[in-house]
């Protein structure tokens, strides 16, 4: 069955790509595919962009298996049906996590670091020069406010950066709203994989609430200020560094 991609999604993807030079001639890109709405939207949008773009690039979707008996048969079948190159990269993250989880460490950041590291390894294995992650504008806004409130740091999610190993990491969906990605999955009746696939759900630990609280806060703010995310998107590109308290950035 042919998937339907809204004009808004493809238009935003094209503008973001042109603005930040995310995907370029000759690229081979590893796309992190968890099976959630974000990464599923991304693989289909990139497949369509591959058809439309005036330049050639390749991509392969890679799913990280945590080594806890996950069944990715439906995800594999979905990629095969839509002619999307796909591989499952097996790891032992679940076993490695047991000791760390029991000590009540920051298991979310642990899994995130491990997953990112294995994506980088897979990129090297498949000869990719870039890694694409499925973060969207809501993620960038939440990360900004979480860093601001909990860490005292002005930090968000860059559309493009170079990892320590030299790989270029890109976020093609970074200027899209999460609700657009929900709508894509719903309209196409695509079965998504949610939090049940996260290894942390297998451990008896108290789940962190910072992101949930931040998401709730932003939802309340958006009700009062409907243009909130439009303004945030603009503000992330319009940073007056010399107006803050960093003496190294003073203009005098």
QUIDA-V793174 format. One record per helix or strand. SS is the DSSP state (@ for helix, = for strand). FROM is the first residue (numbers start at 1). TO is the last residue. If there is no record, write none. Layout:
ss={SS | SS}
from={FROM | FROM}
to={TO | TO}
//
This chain:
ss={@ | = | @ | = | @ | = | @ | @ | = | @ | = | = | @ | @ | @ | @ | @ | @ | @}
from={7 | 28 | 37 | 58 | 73 | 86 | 93 | 107 | 130 | 137 | 160 | 168 | 178 | 195 | 199 | 210 | 228 | 241 | 247}
to={20 | 32 | 52 | 65 | 81 | 90 | 102 | 125 | 132 | 151 | 162 | 170 | 187 | 197 | 202 | 224 | 235 | 243 | 249}
//
